Amino acid sequence: MNKFWKTLDILEEGVMVAGMAVMVLFNFLNVVARRLLPQTPFSYTEELVVLVFIWVSMFGISYGYRRNAHTVLTVAADRLPEALQPLIIVFAALASALLMSVIAWMGFKMTMNQIRHGQILPGMRIPMALAGAALPLGAVMTVISVLRCGWLELKRWREGAAA
């Protein structure tokens, strides 16, 4: 199972690093071209950066959960008796998984609609579904990460309560 999580980490890190590099490079080239040239040859960069930003954001959410870099309901959990703290862990995990499931479903429907109607990004002339697909894919990966994170938090709580 560790190989699965390691592969997922590498995939998400690759998407995020490559995405950030593309965004920085094309934004930089666009700014330089605007200053030096009468007409920029990079008219599509805004669309490209937004498309890549969507992918980086969705994969970053999943990655953040697996790295425990997510919002935790510590204010509520700290005020509850220790015996009730697992309820907050379970609630937070299930609420996050539910939200991401809704995003996955709605993102899937949106992407199918984009494909059905042949929507394209006007500047780059590529299918809009390339941007839309980030929502269901990223959300499904986040559901997996959220459930794993919730399980590990419960496990840590049990080990701490037993000590």
N, C-alpha and C positions, 0 to 999 in steps of 0.2 A: 504493500500500500504506500510505503514511503516513496517508491519510484513514481507512482501516480502523482503525488503531491509535488515532487521535484520537477516532473515534466510540466505540470501546470504552472509552477513558478517560472520555469524557463520560458514557457510560451508567453505568459503575461509580461514578464520582464522584457522579453524581446519585442513584443508589441509596443510596450510603453517607451522603451529606449529608442526604437526605430521611429516611433511616432513623434517623440519629442525632437529628435534630430531633424526629421522632415519639417516639422513646424518651425523650428528655429532657422533652418537653412532657407526655406522659402520666404519666410517673413523678412529675413535679412536681405535676400536677393531682391525682393520686392521694394524694400525701402531704398536700397542702393540704386536700383533701376529708376525709381521715381525721381531721385535727386540728379542723376547723371544723364538720363535719356529723355527726349521729348515725349516719347510714348513708351509705356512699360510693355515689355514682351511677356510679362507674367500676369495676364489678366485673370487667370484661373486660380491664383494662389489663395484668395480668400475662401473660395469653395473647398480647396484642398485642405487648408488648415482647419476649417470647421469639420470636415469629414474625418480627418485624423484625430482631432480633439475629441470627437464623440467616441471613437474606438479607444483612445487612451483613457478617457474618463471611465468608460464601462469596465475595462479590464482593471483599471486602478482601484475601483470599488471592491472587486473580488479580491485582489491582491492585498488591499488594506485589511480586509477581514481576516485573512489568513495570517497576517503579521500582527494581529491584535492592535491595529492602529485605527480602530473604529470608535464611535461614540458609545460609551457604556453608561448605563443608567445607575451610576454610583451614588448619586444624590438620593435617589429613592431606595436603593439597596442598603445604603448605610443607615437609613432611618428605620429599617425593618429589623425585627429580631433575626438573629442568624439563621434560625430554622426556616424562615420564609424567604431568605435570599435566593434560593434556587428558583423560586417563582419568577423573580425579576429576570434571571438568566434565561429561563424558558420563554417568558413573555417577549423579551427583547429579540431572541433568536426567531421565534415564530412570527412576530410582527415584521421583522426584516425579511424573512423568507416569503411571507405573504405579499409584502410590497414588491419584492423582486419578481415573484411569480406573476403578479398583475402586470408589471412592466414587461416581462417576457411575453406574456400572452398578447398584450396590446401592441408590443413591438413586432411580434410575428404577424399579427393582422395588418399592421401598417405596412410592413415590408411586402407582404403578399399583395396588398392593394397597389403599392408602387410598381410591382412587377406586372400586375394585371393591366394597369393603365399605361405602362411603358414610360413612366416618368423618368426624366433625365436631368442631370445637373446642367444648367444652361452654359456655364463657362467651360467646363471640362468635357461636356458631351458624353458622360458616362451614366450608367443607371443610378438613380437615386437610391435604389435598394442597397447599394454598397454601403451607404451611410446607415440606412435603416436596419440592416442586419446586425449592426453592433448592439442594438438594444436587446433583442432576444438572446443572442449569444452571450453577451456580457451578463445579462440578468440570470441566465441559467447557471453560469459559472459562479455568480455571486450567491445564488441559493445554495449551491454545494458548499461554498466557503463559509456561509453563515451557519449552516447546520453543523458543519465540522467545528467551527469556532464555539458555538453554543455547547456542543458535546464536550469539548476540551475544557471549557469554563466550568461546566458541571462536575467534570472529573476532578479538576483542581480544587473546587469547593469541597467535594467529598473527601479528598485526601487531606485538606486543611482542617475539616471538621473532625476527622477521625484522629488527628494528631493531638 
